[in-house]
Amino acid sequence: MNDVVGQLQEEVNHLCALMYNYTGSLQRDAPPASLGDEPAGSGPVPNYDVPKETRGMAKAVVQASKTIDEIIRTLPPIDSEEEQVQRILELQKTAAQTEQQLAAEVEKAEEELRGVQAMYRSLALALMRNRSDLTDLFHSLAPPSDSQADLSTHDQTHA
């Protein structure tokens, strides 16, 4: 449907461009015409075959109009107003359900986040209270190196 609407817009733009350009060409190139009893304007008239030029312009405008009509015929039929209202109500119901599901998921995620934040807060407080536990934890996780072995023997002799 979007593609058809895009094609329709392109053809309408094309028709508008033709009309704009042809009007400008006729104003610029066609000889003055008299209106009623008024004489036609005077001045040099270029060598311009009005019937021939306007026939070509008219053919192009008619062809663009036919193309627009063909595109319009491919559009799906418009539902009745009742069907449109029913469809809107269905979409609103679906949107409300989706909104509720999203709100539940957000609440669940916020609850998880609060739990994780509480866990980190507890861990940080425990580690701050007992720095020696942190040092022991660090030493137990890190592979011993020569300098760490020297430090641990140094700590044991001074304890």
Buried (B, 14 or more C-beta within 10 A) or exposed (E): EEEEEEBBEEBBEBBEEBBEEBEEBBEEBBEEEEEEEEEEEEEEEEEEEEEEBBEEBEEBBEEBEEBBEEBEEEEEEEEEEEEEEEEEEEEEEEEEEEEEEEEEEEEEEEEEEEEEEEEEEEEEEEEEEEEEEEEEEEEEEEEEEEEEEEEEEEEEEEE
